[in-house]
Each structure stands twice: as C-alpha cells, then as structure tokens.
Amino acid sequence: MKPGTALALGLFVIAIVVGLLQVWLELWGPNTFFKLELTIGALWLVAVVFIYVKRESDEYRAIHDGDDLNRKS
C-alpha cells in the first residue's frame, strides 16, 4: 500500500474510533469532539487531494514522456 493511501485510511479509521469512543464513553465535551472530528476530517481531505493530484501529475508526465500508463511503477 502506498504511504498516502495508508495515511488516508489511517485517518479514516482514527475518525471512526474517536466517534465510537465518544458514543460509548463520552470522553470529550460536544465542542471538543466536534473540533477533533473536524480536524481529522480536514487532514483526511488534504491527504485524499494530495493522492489525487500526485496521481494526475504522474499520469500527465507519463503521457508527455510517451510512457505506457498501464505499466506498474
């Protein structure tokens, strides 16, 4: 698994775990919980956008270099 994908998946799992902890144990107040989830969500979004931009950049470079896009790198 590529590092960016692992990071995005990890952030998603952390958000789920934080949500479940809040539902069952009420560790944080509502404001703190909202801030935690918002922060994790923002980091996840940045990771997903970075993955997408990196992939598009690699494909664009491959097209202009004449490489085969189906070849695994």
Biopython code that builds the backbone (N, CA, C, O; Angstrom):
import numpy as np
from Bio.PDB.StructureBuilder import StructureBuilder

atoms = [
    (1, "MET", "N", (0.849, -1.166, 0.000)),
    (1, "MET", "CA", (0.000, 0.000, 0.000)),
    (1, "MET", "C", (0.900, 1.237, 0.000)),
    (1, "MET", "O", (1.903, 1.291, 0.713)),
    (2, "LYS", "N", (0.531, 2.213, -0.799)),
    (2, "LYS", "CA", (1.316, 3.436, -0.892)),
    (2, "LYS", "C", (1.138, 4.262, 0.385)),
    (2, "LYS", "O", (0.090, 4.195, 1.028)),
    (3, "PRO", "N", (2.161, 5.040, 0.751)),
    (3, "PRO", "CA", (2.102, 5.806, 2.003)),
    (3, "PRO", "C", (0.914, 6.771, 2.086)),
    (3, "PRO", "O", (0.291, 6.887, 3.141)),
    (4, "GLY", "N", (0.596, 7.456, 0.999)),
    (4, "GLY", "CA", (-0.526, 8.388, 1.021)),
    (4, "GLY", "C", (-1.839, 7.690, 1.261)),
    (4, "GLY", "O", (-2.685, 8.183, 2.007)),
    (5, "THR", "N", (-2.015, 6.549, 0.635)),
    (5, "THR", "CA", (-3.233, 5.760, 0.817)),
    (5, "THR", "C", (-3.316, 5.234, 2.247)),
    (5, "THR", "O", (-4.386, 5.239, 2.856)),
    (6, "ALA", "N", (-2.193, 4.785, 2.772)),
    (6, "ALA", "CA", (-2.160, 4.296, 4.153)),
    (6, "ALA", "C", (-2.496, 5.428, 5.124)),
    (6, "ALA", "O", (-3.210, 5.213, 6.103)),
    (7, "LEU", "N", (-1.991, 6.618, 4.861)),
    (7, "LEU", "CA", (-2.281, 7.774, 5.720)),
    (7, "LEU", "C", (-3.770, 8.099, 5.689)),
    (7, "LEU", "O", (-4.383, 8.299, 6.737)),
    (8, "ALA", "N", (-4.353, 8.152, 4.498)),
    (8, "ALA", "CA", (-5.778, 8.458, 4.377)),
    (8, "ALA", "C", (-6.619, 7.394, 5.079)),
    (8, "ALA", "O", (-7.569, 7.726, 5.787)),
    (9, "LEU", "N", (-6.280, 6.131, 4.891)),
    (9, "LEU", "CA", (-7.008, 5.050, 5.546)),
    (9, "LEU", "C", (-6.857, 5.142, 7.064)),
    (9, "LEU", "O", (-7.823, 4.957, 7.804)),
    (10, "GLY", "N", (-5.646, 5.427, 7.516)),
    (10, "GLY", "CA", (-5.402, 5.570, 8.953)),
    (10, "GLY", "C", (-6.213, 6.703, 9.567)),
    (10, "GLY", "O", (-6.771, 6.549, 10.653)),
    (11, "LEU", "N", (-6.281, 7.842, 8.881)),
    (11, "LEU", "CA", (-7.069, 8.965, 9.379)),
    (11, "LEU", "C", (-8.557, 8.621, 9.424)),
    (11, "LEU", "O", (-9.266, 9.012, 10.351)),
    (12, "PHE", "N", (-9.020, 7.890, 8.416)),
    (12, "PHE", "CA", (-10.423, 7.462, 8.393)),
    (12, "PHE", "C", (-10.725, 6.552, 9.580)),
    (12, "PHE", "O", (-11.749, 6.715, 10.244)),
    (13, "VAL", "N", (-9.852, 5.610, 9.845)),
    (13, "VAL", "CA", (-10.043, 4.680, 10.968)),
    (13, "VAL", "C", (-9.997, 5.430, 12.294)),
    (13, "VAL", "O", (-10.784, 5.145, 13.196)),
    (14, "ILE", "N", (-9.081, 6.385, 12.416)),
    (14, "ILE", "CA", (-8.992, 7.179, 13.647)),
    (14, "ILE", "C", (-10.287, 7.948, 13.879)),
    (14, "ILE", "O", (-10.772, 8.018, 15.008)),
    (15, "ALA", "N", (-10.850, 8.528, 12.817)),
    (15, "ALA", "CA", (-12.104, 9.265, 12.952)),
    (15, "ALA", "C", (-13.223, 8.346, 13.431)),
    (15, "ALA", "O", (-14.037, 8.741, 14.266)),
    (16, "ILE", "N", (-13.266, 7.132, 12.911)),
    (16, "ILE", "CA", (-14.290, 6.167, 13.335)),
    (16, "ILE", "C", (-14.084, 5.790, 14.798)),
    (16, "ILE", "O", (-15.046, 5.735, 15.564)),
    (17, "VAL", "N", (-12.852, 5.533, 15.189)),
    (17, "VAL", "CA", (-12.562, 5.145, 16.573)),
    (17, "VAL", "C", (-12.915, 6.285, 17.532)),
    (17, "VAL", "O", (-13.520, 6.049, 18.578)),
    (18, "VAL", "N", (-12.544, 7.509, 17.182)),
    (18, "VAL", "CA", (-12.879, 8.662, 18.031)),
    (18, "VAL", "C", (-14.392, 8.789, 18.161)),
    (18, "VAL", "O", (-14.903, 9.039, 19.253)),
    (19, "GLY", "N", (-15.106, 8.618, 17.062)),
    (19, "GLY", "CA", (-16.565, 8.680, 17.108)),
    (19, "GLY", "C", (-17.161, 7.606, 18.008)),
    (19, "GLY", "O", (-18.054, 7.886, 18.807)),
    (20, "LEU", "N", (-16.672, 6.389, 17.881)),
    (20, "LEU", "CA", (-17.180, 5.297, 18.722)),
    (20, "LEU", "C", (-16.846, 5.513, 20.197)),
    (20, "LEU", "O", (-17.664, 5.226, 21.070)),
    (21, "LEU", "N", (-15.646, 6.017, 20.470)),
    (21, "LEU", "CA", (-15.285, 6.311, 21.858)),
    (21, "LEU", "C", (-16.214, 7.371, 22.443)),
    (21, "LEU", "O", (-16.613, 7.285, 23.604)),
    (22, "GLN", "N", (-16.552, 8.361, 21.639)),
    (22, "GLN", "CA", (-17.447, 9.410, 22.119)),
    (22, "GLN", "C", (-18.851, 8.858, 22.383)),
    (22, "GLN", "O", (-19.485, 9.215, 23.376)),
    (23, "VAL", "N", (-19.325, 7.998, 21.503)),
    (23, "VAL", "CA", (-20.671, 7.434, 21.677)),
    (23, "VAL", "C", (-20.747, 6.573, 22.939)),
    (23, "VAL", "O", (-21.712, 6.661, 23.698)),
    (24, "TRP", "N", (-19.735, 5.748, 23.157)),
    (24, "TRP", "CA", (-19.801, 4.798, 24.256)),
    (24, "TRP", "C", (-19.266, 5.330, 25.585)),
    (24, "TRP", "O", (-19.782, 4.976, 26.645)),
    (25, "LEU", "N", (-18.238, 6.177, 25.538)),
    (25, "LEU", "CA", (-17.593, 6.596, 26.784)),
    (25, "LEU", "C", (-17.737, 8.085, 27.093)),
    (25, "LEU", "O", (-17.451, 8.513, 28.212)),
    (26, "GLU", "N", (-18.173, 8.873, 26.122)),
    (26, "GLU", "CA", (-18.306, 10.319, 26.277)),
    (26, "GLU", "C", (-17.049, 10.940, 26.898)),
    (26, "GLU", "O", (-17.108, 11.567, 27.955)),
    (27, "LEU", "N", (-15.925, 10.753, 26.227)),
    (27, "LEU", "CA", (-14.642, 11.238, 26.731)),
    (27, "LEU", "C", (-14.484, 12.748, 26.619)),
    (27, "LEU", "O", (-13.784, 13.361, 27.424)),
    (28, "TRP", "N", (-15.127, 13.347, 25.630)),
    (28, "TRP", "CA", (-14.956, 14.772, 25.384)),
    (28, "TRP", "C", (-16.308, 15.475, 25.424)),
    (28, "TRP", "O", (-17.358, 14.854, 25.257)),
    (29, "GLY", "N", (-16.254, 16.776, 25.648)),
    (29, "GLY", "CA", (-17.467, 17.578, 25.540)),
    (29, "GLY", "C", (-17.845, 17.709, 24.074)),
    (29, "GLY", "O", (-17.036, 17.406, 23.197)),
    (30, "PRO", "N", (-19.057, 18.153, 23.801)),
    (30, "PRO", "CA", (-19.508, 18.262, 22.411)),
    (30, "PRO", "C", (-18.619, 19.172, 21.551)),
    (30, "PRO", "O", (-18.342, 18.853, 20.394)),
    (31, "ASN", "N", (-18.178, 20.287, 22.104)),
    (31, "ASN", "CA", (-17.331, 21.203, 21.328)),
    (31, "ASN", "C", (-15.972, 20.588, 21.002)),
    (31, "ASN", "O", (-15.484, 20.701, 19.877)),
    (32, "THR", "N", (-15.373, 19.944, 21.985)),
    (32, "THR", "CA", (-14.069, 19.315, 21.767)),
    (32, "THR", "C", (-14.178, 18.168, 20.771)),
    (32, "THR", "O", (-13.328, 18.010, 19.896)),
    (33, "PHE", "N", (-15.232, 17.370, 20.912)),
    (33, "PHE", "CA", (-15.432, 16.260, 19.976)),
    (33, "PHE", "C", (-15.598, 16.782, 18.547)),
    (33, "PHE", "O", (-15.004, 16.244, 17.613)),
    (34, "PHE", "N", (-16.404, 17.825, 18.382)),
    (34, "PHE", "CA", (-16.598, 18.415, 17.055)),
    (34, "PHE", "C", (-15.274, 18.913, 16.485)),
    (34, "PHE", "O", (-14.999, 18.715, 15.302)),
    (35, "LYS", "N", (-14.458, 19.550, 17.306)),
    (35, "LYS", "CA", (-13.160, 20.051, 16.851)),
    (35, "LYS", "C", (-12.232, 18.900, 16.456)),
    (35, "LYS", "O", (-11.523, 18.991, 15.454)),
    (36, "LEU", "N", (-12.236, 17.835, 17.229)),
    (36, "LEU", "CA", (-11.415, 16.662, 16.899)),
    (36, "LEU", "C", (-11.832, 16.065, 15.553)),
    (36, "LEU", "O", (-10.996, 15.819, 14.684)),
    (37, "GLU", "N", (-13.125, 15.840, 15.398)),
    (37, "GLU", "CA", (-13.612, 15.236, 14.154)),
    (37, "GLU", "C", (-13.373, 16.160, 12.963)),
    (37, "GLU", "O", (-13.026, 15.692, 11.878)),
    (38, "LEU", "N", (-13.554, 17.461, 13.151)),
    (38, "LEU", "CA", (-13.319, 18.412, 12.075)),
    (38, "LEU", "C", (-11.844, 18.434, 11.673)),
    (38, "LEU", "O", (-11.523, 18.497, 10.486)),
    (39, "THR", "N", (-10.963, 18.382, 12.644)),
    (39, "THR", "CA", (-9.529, 18.370, 12.363)),
    (39, "THR", "C", (-9.123, 17.099, 11.631)),
    (39, "THR", "O", (-8.389, 17.155, 10.644)),
    (40, "ILE", "N", (-9.594, 15.962, 12.109)),
    (40, "ILE", "CA", (-9.276, 14.691, 11.448)),
    (40, "ILE", "C", (-9.844, 14.682, 10.037)),
    (40, "ILE", "O", (-9.179, 14.229, 9.106)),
    (41, "GLY", "N", (-11.058, 15.175, 9.868)),
    (41, "GLY", "CA", (-11.674, 15.237, 8.542)),
    (41, "GLY", "C", (-10.899, 16.141, 7.595)),
    (41, "GLY", "O", (-10.734, 15.810, 6.421)),
    (42, "ALA", "N", (-10.424, 17.274, 8.088)),
    (42, "ALA", "CA", (-9.638, 18.184, 7.254)),
    (42, "ALA", "C", (-8.321, 17.538, 6.833)),
    (42, "ALA", "O", (-7.912, 17.653, 5.678)),
    (43, "LEU", "N", (-7.661, 16.864, 7.762)),
    (43, "LEU", "CA", (-6.410, 16.170, 7.431)),
    (43, "LEU", "C", (-6.657, 15.059, 6.421)),
    (43, "LEU", "O", (-5.857, 14.856, 5.509)),
    (44, "TRP", "N", (-7.766, 14.340, 6.582)),
    (44, "TRP", "CA", (-8.122, 13.280, 5.630)),
    (44, "TRP", "C", (-8.336, 13.864, 4.240)),
    (44, "TRP", "O", (-7.861, 13.315, 3.246)),
    (45, "LEU", "N", (-9.057, 14.984, 4.178)),
    (45, "LEU", "CA", (-9.322, 15.624, 2.893)),
    (45, "LEU", "C", (-8.024, 16.075, 2.223)),
    (45, "LEU", "O", (-7.863, 15.903, 1.015)),
    (46, "VAL", "N", (-7.107, 16.644, 2.986)),
    (46, "VAL", "CA", (-5.810, 17.056, 2.440)),
    (46, "VAL", "C", (-5.070, 15.839, 1.890)),
    (46, "VAL", "O", (-4.487, 15.909, 0.808)),
    (47, "ALA", "N", (-5.087, 14.728, 2.621)),
    (47, "ALA", "CA", (-4.408, 13.506, 2.159)),
    (47, "ALA", "C", (-5.027, 12.993, 0.869)),
    (47, "ALA", "O", (-4.301, 12.613, -0.049)),
    (48, "VAL", "N", (-6.349, 12.974, 0.780)),
    (48, "VAL", "CA", (-7.025, 12.473, -0.420)),
    (48, "VAL", "C", (-6.735, 13.370, -1.619)),
    (48, "VAL", "O", (-6.470, 12.877, -2.715)),
    (49, "VAL", "N", (-6.786, 14.678, -1.416)),
    (49, "VAL", "CA", (-6.481, 15.608, -2.513)),
    (49, "VAL", "C", (-5.033, 15.453, -2.953)),
    (49, "VAL", "O", (-4.746, 15.487, -4.149)),
    (50, "PHE", "N", (-4.116, 15.282, -2.005)),
    (50, "PHE", "CA", (-2.701, 15.088, -2.353)),
    (50, "PHE", "C", (-2.517, 13.816, -3.178)),
    (50, "PHE", "O", (-1.782, 13.815, -4.165)),
    (51, "ILE", "N", (-3.181, 12.737, -2.774)),
    (51, "ILE", "CA", (-3.089, 11.479, -3.528)),
    (51, "ILE", "C", (-3.579, 11.684, -4.960)),
    (51, "ILE", "O", (-2.936, 11.242, -5.912)),
    (52, "TYR", "N", (-4.716, 12.354, -5.104)),
    (52, "TYR", "CA", (-5.299, 12.581, -6.426)),
    (52, "TYR", "C", (-4.384, 13.444, -7.291)),
    (52, "TYR", "O", (-4.131, 13.111, -8.448)),
    (53, "VAL", "N", (-3.889, 14.543, -6.741)),
    (53, "VAL", "CA", (-3.025, 15.450, -7.510)),
    (53, "VAL", "C", (-1.732, 14.739, -7.900)),
    (53, "VAL", "O", (-1.253, 14.906, -9.021)),
    (54, "LYS", "N", (-1.167, 13.958, -7.001)),
    (54, "LYS", "CA", (0.065, 13.216, -7.306)),
    (54, "LYS", "C", (-0.173, 12.216, -8.437)),
    (54, "LYS", "O", (0.641, 12.110, -9.354)),
    (55, "ARG", "N", (-1.287, 11.485, -8.372)),
    (55, "ARG", "CA", (-1.592, 10.505, -9.412)),
    (55, "ARG", "C", (-1.799, 11.181, -10.758)),
    (55, "ARG", "O", (-1.286, 10.712, -11.774)),
    (56, "GLU", "N", (-2.541, 12.272, -10.774)),
    (56, "GLU", "CA", (-2.780, 13.001, -12.026)),
    (56, "GLU", "C", (-1.474, 13.552, -12.588)),
    (56, "GLU", "O", (-1.255, 13.516, -13.799)),
    (57, "SER", "N", (-0.617, 14.057, -11.726)),
    (57, "SER", "CA", (0.673, 14.585, -12.163)),
    (57, "SER", "C", (1.532, 13.487, -12.768)),
    (57, "SER", "O", (2.174, 13.691, -13.799)),
    (58, "ASP", "N", (1.546, 12.329, -12.132)),
    (58, "ASP", "CA", (2.323, 11.197, -12.656)),
    (58, "ASP", "C", (1.792, 10.748, -14.009)),
    (58, "ASP", "O", (2.572, 10.453, -14.914)),
    (59, "GLU", "N", (0.462, 10.692, -14.155)),
    (59, "GLU", "CA", (-0.124, 10.281, -15.433)),
    (59, "GLU", "C", (0.153, 11.318, -16.518)),
    (59, "GLU", "O", (0.453, 10.955, -17.655)),
    (60, "TYR", "N", (0.057, 12.582, -16.185)),
    (60, "TYR", "CA", (0.330, 13.654, -17.143)),
    (60, "TYR", "C", (1.779, 13.575, -17.623)),
    (60, "TYR", "O", (2.058, 13.698, -18.815)),
    (61, "ARG", "N", (2.690, 13.368, -16.677)),
    (61, "ARG", "CA", (4.111, 13.257, -17.016)),
    (61, "ARG", "C", (4.350, 12.033, -17.901)),
    (61, "ARG", "O", (5.126, 12.102, -18.854)),
    (62, "ALA", "N", (3.696, 10.924, -17.597)),
    (62, "ALA", "CA", (3.865, 9.699, -18.373)),
    (62, "ALA", "C", (3.359, 9.886, -19.799)),
    (62, "ALA", "O", (3.977, 9.406, -20.750)),
    (63, "ILE", "N", (2.230, 10.586, -19.945)),
    (63, "ILE", "CA", (1.689, 10.828, -21.287)),
    (63, "ILE", "C", (2.671, 11.653, -22.109)),
    (63, "ILE", "O", (2.925, 11.346, -23.273)),
    (64, "HIS", "N", (3.215, 12.691, -21.508)),
    (64, "HIS", "CA", (4.119, 13.568, -22.252)),
    (64, "HIS", "C", (5.503, 12.966, -22.461)),
    (64, "HIS", "O", (6.244, 13.399, -23.343)),
    (65, "ASP", "N", (5.848, 11.979, -21.661)),
    (65, "ASP", "CA", (7.128, 11.291, -21.858)),
    (65, "ASP", "C", (6.969, 10.094, -22.784)),
    (65, "ASP", "O", (7.964, 9.479, -23.167)),
    (66, "GLY", "N", (5.746, 9.755, -23.148)),
    (66, "GLY", "CA", (5.495, 8.641, -24.050)),
    (66, "GLY", "C", (5.501, 7.295, -23.370)),
    (66, "GLY", "O", (5.599, 6.266, -24.038)),
    (67, "ASP", "N", (5.399, 7.277, -22.044)),
    (67, "ASP", "CA", (5.394, 6.011, -21.316)),
    (67, "ASP", "C", (4.014, 5.365, -21.372)),
    (67, "ASP", "O", (3.014, 6.028, -21.645)),
    (68, "ASP", "N", (3.979, 4.061, -21.110)),
    (68, "ASP", "CA", (2.721, 3.323, -21.075)),
    (68, "ASP", "C", (2.048, 3.564, -19.711)),
    (68, "ASP", "O", (2.654, 3.314, -18.669)),
    (69, "LEU", "N", (0.813, 4.042, -19.719)),
    (69, "LEU", "CA", (0.112, 4.333, -18.483)),
    (69, "LEU", "C", (-0.269, 3.079, -17.713)),
    (69, "LEU", "O", (-0.471, 3.140, -16.500)),
    (70, "ASN", "N", (-0.369, 1.950, -18.391)),
    (70, "ASN", "CA", (-0.778, 0.712, -17.725)),
    (70, "ASN", "C", (0.378, 0.017, -17.024)),
    (70, "ASN", "O", (0.171, -0.944, -16.282)),
    (71, "ARG", "N", (1.576, 0.490, -17.251)),
    (71, "ARG", "CA", (2.733, -0.135, -16.619)),
    (71, "ARG", "C", (2.771, 0.239, -15.143)),
    (71, "ARG", "O", (2.627, 1.410, -14.791)),
    (72, "LYS", "N", (2.963, -0.738, -14.297)),
    (72, "LYS", "CA", (3.040, -0.508, -12.852)),
    (72, "LYS", "C", (4.417, 0.024, -12.505)),
    (72, "LYS", "O", (5.437, -0.497, -12.954)),
    (73, "SER", "N", (4.424, 1.087, -11.685)),
    (73, "SER", "CA", (5.726, 1.650, -11.281)),
    (73, "SER", "C", (6.021, 1.355, -9.845)),
    (73, "SER", "O", (7.070, 1.751, -9.337)),
]
sb = StructureBuilder()
sb.init_structure("model")
sb.init_model(0)
sb.init_chain("A")
sb.init_seg("    ")
for serial, (resi, resn, name, xyz) in enumerate(atoms, 1):
    if name == "N":
        sb.init_residue(resn, " ", resi, " ")
    sb.init_atom(name, np.array(xyz, "f"), 0.0, 1.0, " ", f" {name:<3s}", serial, name[0])
structure = sb.get_structure()
